[in-house]
Amino acid sequence: MGKTVVIGGGTAGLAAAYTLERAGADYVVIEKGDFCGGRIYGVEKEGFTLDLGAQFFFTRYHTTYDLMRQLGIYEQRVKFAKPVGILRDGTVHVISPRIMDNLKHPTAGLKFGALSNSGKRRGLKVAIDFLRMGKKLDFDDPLKAIELDNVSAAEYARRRWGDEILEYGIQPIDSALSLGDPEELSAAYGMGLAWYAIAGLSTTTKGIGLLAESLVKNVKNVRMNTAATRIVMENGKVKGVEVSSDSGKETIDADQVICATLAPQAARLLGELPAAMLDILTNVKYSACTHVMMATKGKMIDDMYAIATPRREGLSVAGFVDNANKSPGYAPPNTSLMHCFTYGRFAREMLDWDDARVTRKMIDEIQSVIPRFPDEPLFTEIFRWPEAVCLSGPGQITAVQKLKIGLRDYEGLHLVGEYFGMPSVEAALHSGVKAAKKVLA
């Protein structure tokens, strides 16, 4: 088997490294930054737990929960118990993604005001359609939904269910979970997000970052602040990885490389691949997010954990989430931890704004929906993600499948990441574990 170099200490890279570690393999992880965890990284501040990137696990996940069981943290999983709100015409309408909960909630079901009466009638058709297509929407096996790959989520939803369902049903879900617009997503991915969301979401008592923290503790051989500059190949076979660090440049000899970077970064490391394969990698698109977290005294949204803000409401955020209402472990008693997720063109614009301008914008938008939100939170934390979530646009599943077939000609080379499945924590972890098992085989 020889030595394996894992490039990237994010979600997929940690999953691969952990699998190699458990098997006693010879490996090293190289991470260009000063922390591992990538988009499942979390920190603590003043008694609050901040998930800087990913905010939830879908309850339909498989690989994620298998890893959590192995790490001994599965029992710390917490399902989101509270309902969500959807903003329409300045009013928040409460609903739960779980059907039985809606029957119990006084403002849900037939009284749900975010849809017109005709929209509610169309909702029955939506439910039937999802039940029919559900088995095809598999985050671990995107090829099951290949027939939905070449049309956008927006076009598919509008054609089947109409404009209102798109704008006040599909778009709020897809934008909140991908930080992009449904026009940017394939129907396979957009409908997959909605299908998984309906089944429910969860976190842990210590946030999503607990998974990253647990993986890092069990991955022994990591080199931080070390950037890969080139994957060295000869005659279609991996020979090593050129890296750069404060100590200078060097080549790490290896028989196997698991490249766990974003797709465009992988293309830059693999200049020797055919142009057609590099084009697939460079054309994988990502959303952006200027993620704003604000802690406050008192409860801001007592009966909900989130308020989705459809784009027709004119805000720059896909929604507001009070993480203190997800799990008590996120915040001290009688406080709120509000997360604001800018998306689309708004997010890209705000990447260049200074913190004061971003903070003022977010407070103004929160107060337009939650008037009692204070002018001065206990603290504000801002984390900018130029590449937040892989968008899996129309045609990406087909293109990535071609890439997977092409990679069979290159011995010892394994590409992993969320773009190899339906983009998600699950897809990233699944691809990392799968690649490591191939190495071990």
C-alpha positions as CSV (number, residue, x, y, z in Angstrom):
1,M,0.0,0.0,0.0
2,G,2.8,2.4,0.8
3,K,2.4,6.0,2.1
4,T,-0.8,8.0,1.6
5,V,-0.9,11.8,1.6
6,V,-4.3,13.4,2.4
7,I,-4.4,16.9,1.0
8,G,-6.8,19.0,3.2
9,G,-7.9,18.7,6.8
10,G,-11.5,19.6,6.2
11,T,-14.6,17.3,6.4
12,A,-13.7,14.8,3.7
13,G,-9.9,14.8,4.5
14,L,-10.5,14.1,8.2
15,A,-12.9,11.3,7.4
16,A,-10.3,9.7,5.1
17,A,-7.5,10.2,7.6
18,Y,-9.5,8.8,10.5
19,T,-10.3,5.7,8.4
20,L,-6.6,5.2,7.6
21,E,-5.7,5.8,11.2
22,R,-8.0,3.1,12.5
23,A,-6.5,0.6,10.0
24,G,-2.9,1.5,11.1
25,A,-2.0,2.8,7.6
26,D,1.0,5.0,6.9
27,Y,-0.4,8.5,6.1
28,V,0.0,12.2,6.6
29,V,-2.5,15.0,6.4
30,I,-1.3,18.3,5.0
31,E,-3.5,21.3,5.9
32,K,-2.7,24.8,4.5
33,G,-4.4,26.6,7.4
34,D,-3.8,26.7,11.1
35,F,-6.8,24.6,12.1
36,C,-8.5,21.4,10.9
37,G,-12.2,20.9,10.5
38,G,-13.0,23.0,7.4
39,R,-16.7,23.8,7.2
40,I,-17.7,21.7,10.2
41,Y,-15.4,23.8,12.5
42,G,-16.7,25.3,15.7
43,V,-15.4,27.6,18.5
44,E,-16.5,28.7,22.0
45,K,-16.9,32.4,23.0
46,E,-18.1,33.8,26.3
47,G,-20.0,30.7,27.1
48,F,-21.6,30.3,23.6
49,T,-20.9,27.6,21.1
50,L,-20.4,28.9,17.5
51,D,-20.8,26.7,14.5
52,L,-18.8,28.7,12.0
53,G,-19.9,26.7,8.9
54,A,-22.3,23.8,8.8
55,Q,-25.3,24.1,11.0
56,F,-27.0,20.7,11.0
57,F,-27.1,17.1,10.2
58,F,-30.0,15.6,8.2
59,T,-31.6,12.7,10.1
60,R,-31.4,10.7,6.8
61,Y,-27.6,10.6,7.0
62,H,-25.8,7.3,7.2
63,T,-22.0,7.7,7.0
64,T,-22.1,10.7,9.3
65,Y,-23.8,8.7,12.1
66,D,-21.6,5.7,11.6
67,L,-18.6,7.9,12.2
68,M,-20.2,9.5,15.2
69,R,-20.9,6.0,16.7
70,Q,-17.3,5.0,16.2
71,L,-16.1,8.2,17.8
72,G,-18.5,7.7,20.8
73,I,-20.5,10.9,20.3
74,Y,-23.7,9.7,18.6
75,E,-25.6,9.8,21.9
76,Q,-24.9,13.5,22.0
77,R,-27.1,14.0,18.9
78,V,-30.0,16.4,19.4
79,K,-33.0,16.7,17.0
80,F,-34.4,20.1,16.3
81,A,-37.7,20.0,18.2
82,K,-39.1,23.5,17.5
83,P,-40.9,24.6,14.3
84,V,-39.7,27.2,11.8
85,G,-41.3,30.4,10.6
86,I,-41.6,31.6,7.0
87,L,-41.8,35.3,6.3
88,R,-44.4,36.6,3.9
89,D,-45.5,40.2,3.5
90,G,-43.9,41.1,6.8
91,T,-45.7,38.4,8.8
92,V,-44.0,35.2,10.2
93,H,-46.1,32.1,9.6
94,V,-45.1,29.1,11.7
95,I,-44.9,25.5,10.4
96,S,-43.0,22.3,11.2
97,P,-41.4,20.2,8.5
98,R,-42.9,17.1,10.3
99,I,-46.5,16.5,9.2
100,M,-47.7,15.3,12.6
101,D,-46.3,18.4,14.3
102,N,-48.3,20.6,12.0
103,L,-51.5,19.0,13.0
104,K,-50.8,20.0,16.6
105,H,-49.6,23.6,15.9
106,P,-52.4,26.1,15.9
107,T,-51.0,28.2,13.0
108,A,-49.9,25.3,10.8
109,G,-51.7,23.0,8.4
110,L,-54.7,24.6,6.8
111,K,-54.1,27.8,8.7
112,F,-50.6,28.2,7.4
113,G,-50.6,31.7,6.0
114,A,-47.5,31.7,3.9
115,L,-49.4,30.0,1.1
116,S,-52.7,30.9,-0.5
117,N,-55.6,28.5,-0.6
118,S,-54.6,27.4,-4.1
119,G,-51.0,27.0,-2.9
120,K,-52.2,24.7,-0.1
121,R,-54.1,22.6,-2.6
122,R,-51.0,22.4,-4.8
123,G,-49.1,21.3,-1.6
124,L,-50.9,18.0,-1.8
125,K,-49.5,17.3,-5.2
126,V,-46.0,18.4,-3.9
127,A,-46.3,15.8,-1.1
128,I,-47.3,13.0,-3.5
129,D,-44.5,13.9,-5.9
130,F,-41.9,13.8,-3.2
131,L,-43.1,10.4,-1.9
132,R,-42.7,9.1,-5.5
133,M,-39.3,10.5,-6.1
134,G,-37.9,10.1,-2.5
135,K,-36.0,6.8,-3.2
136,K,-34.1,8.5,-6.0
137,L,-32.9,11.4,-3.8
138,D,-29.9,9.8,-2.1
139,F,-27.0,12.0,-0.9
140,D,-24.6,9.0,-1.0
141,D,-25.6,7.9,-4.5
142,P,-26.5,10.9,-6.7
143,L,-26.8,8.8,-9.8
144,K,-30.2,7.6,-8.6
145,A,-31.5,11.0,-9.5
146,I,-29.6,11.4,-12.8
147,E,-32.9,12.1,-14.7
148,L,-33.3,15.3,-12.6
149,D,-29.8,16.5,-13.3
150,N,-30.2,18.5,-16.5
151,V,-32.9,20.9,-15.3
152,S,-32.7,23.5,-12.6
153,A,-34.6,23.2,-9.4
154,A,-36.4,26.5,-10.2
155,E,-37.6,25.3,-13.6
156,Y,-38.6,21.9,-12.3
157,A,-40.6,23.4,-9.4
158,R,-42.3,26.1,-11.4
159,R,-43.3,23.7,-14.2
160,R,-44.8,21.1,-11.8
161,W,-46.2,23.1,-8.9
162,G,-46.3,26.8,-10.0
163,D,-44.6,30.0,-9.0
164,E,-46.0,30.3,-5.5
165,I,-44.7,26.9,-4.4
166,L,-41.3,27.8,-5.9
167,E,-41.0,31.1,-4.1
168,Y,-42.5,30.3,-0.7
169,G,-41.7,26.5,-0.6
170,I,-38.7,25.3,-2.6
171,Q,-36.7,28.6,-2.8
172,P,-36.6,29.2,1.0
173,I,-35.5,25.7,1.7
174,D,-32.9,25.5,-1.1
175,S,-31.4,28.9,-0.4
176,A,-31.3,28.4,3.4
177,L,-29.5,25.0,2.9
178,S,-27.2,25.8,-0.1
179,L,-26.9,29.6,0.2
180,G,-27.6,29.8,-3.6
181,D,-30.7,30.3,-5.7
182,P,-32.8,27.4,-7.0
183,E,-31.8,28.6,-10.6
184,E,-28.2,27.6,-9.7
185,L,-29.1,24.1,-8.4
186,S,-30.1,21.0,-10.4
187,A,-33.5,19.6,-9.7
188,A,-31.8,16.5,-8.3
189,Y,-30.0,18.6,-5.7
190,G,-32.7,21.1,-5.0
191,M,-35.4,18.4,-4.5
192,G,-32.9,16.3,-2.5
193,L,-32.4,19.2,-0.1
194,A,-36.1,19.5,0.4
195,W,-36.6,15.8,0.8
196,Y,-33.9,15.5,3.4
197,A,-35.2,18.6,5.3
198,I,-38.7,17.2,5.6
199,A,-37.3,14.2,7.6
200,G,-35.8,16.6,10.1
201,L,-32.5,18.1,11.3
202,S,-30.2,17.5,14.2
203,T,-27.0,18.8,15.9
204,T,-25.1,17.7,19.0
205,T,-25.1,19.0,22.5
206,K,-21.9,20.8,21.7
207,G,-22.6,21.9,18.2
208,I,-21.5,20.5,14.8
209,G,-17.9,21.3,15.7
210,L,-17.9,18.4,18.1
211,L,-17.6,16.1,15.1
212,A,-14.6,17.9,13.8
213,E,-13.0,18.1,17.2
214,S,-13.5,14.3,17.7
215,L,-12.0,13.4,14.3
216,V,-9.0,15.7,14.9
217,K,-8.3,14.0,18.3
218,N,-8.2,10.7,16.5
219,V,-6.0,11.7,13.6
220,K,-2.4,11.6,14.7
221,N,-0.3,12.7,11.7
222,V,-1.2,16.2,10.6
223,R,1.1,18.9,9.3
224,M,-0.5,22.4,9.7
225,N,0.4,25.5,7.7
226,T,1.6,23.3,4.8
227,A,0.2,24.0,1.4
228,A,0.1,21.4,-1.5
229,T,1.4,23.0,-4.7
230,R,1.4,20.0,-7.0
231,I,0.5,16.3,-7.1
232,V,3.4,14.6,-8.8
233,M,2.5,11.9,-11.3
234,E,4.5,9.8,-13.8
235,N,2.9,7.7,-16.5
236,G,-0.5,7.9,-14.9
237,K,0.8,6.9,-11.4
238,V,1.1,9.0,-8.2
239,K,4.6,9.6,-7.1
240,G,4.2,12.3,-4.4
241,V,3.0,15.8,-3.5
242,E,5.0,19.0,-3.7
243,V,4.4,21.2,-0.7
244,S,5.3,24.6,0.7
245,S,5.6,25.7,4.3
246,D,7.6,28.1,6.5
247,S,10.4,25.5,6.3
248,G,10.5,25.8,2.5
249,K,9.5,23.6,-0.4
250,E,9.8,19.8,-0.5
251,T,8.3,16.7,-2.1
252,I,6.6,14.1,0.0
253,D,6.9,10.7,-1.6
254,A,3.7,8.8,-1.8
255,D,2.0,5.9,-3.5
256,Q,-1.5,7.2,-2.9
257,V,-3.0,10.7,-2.7
258,I,-6.4,11.6,-1.4
259,C,-7.1,15.1,-2.6
260,A,-9.7,16.6,-0.3
261,T,-9.7,20.1,-1.5
262,L,-12.4,22.2,-3.3
263,A,-12.8,21.1,-6.9
264,P,-11.1,24.1,-8.5
265,Q,-8.2,23.8,-6.1
266,A,-7.8,20.1,-7.1
267,A,-7.7,21.2,-10.8
268,R,-4.7,23.5,-10.0
269,L,-2.9,20.6,-8.3
270,L,-3.5,18.3,-11.2
271,G,-2.3,20.2,-14.3
272,E,-1.2,16.9,-15.9
273,L,-4.8,15.6,-16.2
274,P,-6.6,16.0,-19.6
275,A,-8.2,19.3,-20.3
276,A,-11.7,17.7,-20.3
277,M,-11.2,16.4,-16.7
278,L,-9.8,19.7,-15.5
279,D,-12.7,21.6,-17.0
280,I,-15.1,19.5,-15.0
281,L,-13.3,20.4,-11.8
282,T,-12.9,24.1,-12.6
283,N,-16.6,24.4,-13.5
284,V,-17.8,23.2,-10.1
285,K,-19.4,26.3,-8.5
286,Y,-19.8,27.3,-4.9
287,S,-22.0,29.7,-3.1
288,A,-20.6,32.4,-0.8
289,C,-21.7,33.5,2.7
290,T,-20.9,36.3,5.1
291,H,-22.0,34.5,8.2
292,V,-22.9,36.8,11.1
293,M,-23.4,35.5,14.7
294,M,-24.9,37.7,17.4
295,A,-25.4,36.8,21.1
296,T,-28.1,38.6,23.1
297,K,-29.8,38.5,26.5
298,G,-33.3,37.2,26.5
299,K,-35.2,35.0,24.0
300,M,-35.6,36.6,20.5
301,I,-37.8,33.9,18.9
302,D,-39.3,31.8,21.7
303,D,-41.4,29.3,19.7
304,M,-39.1,28.7,16.7
305,Y,-35.5,27.9,16.0
306,A,-35.4,29.7,12.6
307,I,-37.2,32.1,10.4
308,A,-36.8,31.6,6.6
309,T,-36.9,34.8,4.5
310,P,-38.0,34.1,0.9
311,R,-36.2,36.2,-1.7
312,R,-39.4,38.0,-2.6
313,E,-39.3,39.6,0.9
314,G,-36.2,41.6,-0.3
315,L,-33.7,40.7,2.5
316,S,-30.1,39.8,2.0
317,V,-30.3,36.7,4.2
318,A,-31.7,33.3,3.5
319,G,-32.9,33.3,7.1
320,F,-32.3,33.9,10.8
321,V,-31.6,31.0,13.1
322,D,-31.5,31.0,16.9
323,N,-29.1,28.2,17.8
324,A,-30.0,28.5,21.5
325,N,-33.4,27.0,20.4
326,K,-31.7,24.1,18.7
327,S,-29.9,22.8,21.8
328,P,-29.3,24.2,25.3
329,G,-25.6,23.5,24.8
330,Y,-25.3,26.4,22.4
331,A,-25.9,29.2,24.8
332,P,-26.4,30.1,28.5
333,P,-29.9,30.2,29.9
334,N,-32.2,33.0,28.9
335,T,-30.0,34.1,25.9
336,S,-30.2,33.9,22.2
337,L,-27.5,33.1,19.6
338,M,-28.7,34.5,16.3
339,H,-27.1,33.3,13.1
340,C,-27.6,35.3,9.9
341,F,-26.8,33.7,6.6
342,T,-26.3,36.1,3.7
343,Y,-26.6,34.3,0.3
344,G,-26.4,34.7,-3.4
345,R,-25.2,38.1,-4.8
346,F,-25.7,39.7,-1.4
347,A,-23.1,37.4,0.2
348,R,-20.5,38.1,-2.5
349,E,-20.9,41.8,-2.1
350,M,-20.6,41.7,1.7
351,L,-17.4,39.7,1.6
352,D,-15.7,43.0,0.9
353,W,-17.6,45.0,3.5
354,D,-16.0,45.9,6.8
355,D,-17.4,44.4,10.0
356,A,-19.2,47.5,11.2
357,R,-21.1,47.8,7.9
358,V,-22.1,44.1,7.9
359,T,-23.2,44.3,11.5
360,R,-25.4,47.3,11.0
361,K,-27.0,45.7,7.9
362,M,-27.8,42.5,9.8
363,I,-29.2,44.3,12.8
364,D,-31.5,46.4,10.6
365,E,-32.7,43.3,8.8
366,I,-33.3,41.3,12.0
367,Q,-35.2,44.2,13.5
368,S,-37.5,44.5,10.5
369,V,-38.7,41.0,11.4
370,I,-38.0,40.9,15.1
371,P,-38.4,44.5,16.4
372,R,-37.3,43.7,19.9
373,F,-33.8,42.7,18.8
374,P,-31.3,45.0,20.5
375,D,-29.2,47.6,18.8
376,E,-26.1,46.3,20.7
377,P,-25.7,42.6,21.0
378,L,-23.5,41.0,23.7
379,F,-21.0,40.3,20.9
380,T,-20.9,39.9,17.1
381,E,-18.8,37.3,15.3
382,I,-18.4,37.4,11.5
383,F,-16.9,34.6,9.5
384,R,-16.6,35.0,5.7
385,W,-16.9,32.0,3.4
386,P,-15.9,32.8,-0.2
387,E,-16.8,29.2,-1.0
388,A,-19.5,28.1,1.3
389,V,-21.5,25.2,-0.3
390,C,-21.1,23.4,-3.6
391,L,-24.1,24.3,-5.7
392,S,-24.3,21.2,-7.8
393,G,-25.8,23.0,-10.8
394,P,-27.6,21.4,-13.7
395,G,-25.4,18.8,-15.3
396,Q,-22.9,18.4,-12.5
397,I,-23.9,14.9,-11.5
398,T,-23.4,13.8,-15.1
399,A,-20.1,15.6,-15.4
400,V,-18.7,14.3,-12.1
401,Q,-19.6,10.7,-13.1
402,K,-17.5,11.2,-16.3
403,L,-14.7,12.5,-14.0
404,K,-14.9,9.4,-11.8
405,I,-14.6,7.1,-14.8
406,G,-11.6,9.1,-16.1
407,L,-9.9,8.8,-12.8
408,R,-9.7,5.0,-13.1
409,D,-6.8,5.5,-15.5
410,Y,-4.7,7.1,-12.7
411,E,-3.1,4.8,-10.2
412,G,-3.1,6.0,-6.6
413,L,-5.1,9.2,-7.2
414,H,-8.4,9.7,-5.3
415,L,-10.5,12.9,-5.3
416,V,-13.0,13.5,-2.5
417,G,-15.3,16.2,-1.4
418,E,-19.0,17.2,-1.2
419,Y,-19.0,17.7,-5.0
420,F,-18.8,13.9,-5.4
421,G,-22.3,13.4,-4.0
422,M,-25.3,15.6,-3.3
423,P,-23.3,18.5,-1.6
424,S,-23.5,18.1,2.2
425,V,-21.6,17.0,5.3
426,E,-22.7,13.5,4.5
427,A,-21.4,13.5,0.9
428,A,-18.0,14.9,2.1
429,L,-17.7,12.3,4.8
430,H,-18.9,9.5,2.6
431,S,-16.4,10.2,-0.2
432,G,-13.5,10.5,2.3
433,V,-14.3,7.1,3.9
434,K,-14.9,5.5,0.6
435,A,-11.5,6.7,-0.8
436,A,-9.6,5.6,2.3
437,K,-11.2,2.1,2.0
438,K,-10.0,1.9,-1.6
439,V,-6.5,2.8,-0.4
440,L,-6.6,0.1,2.2
441,A,-7.9,-2.4,-0.3
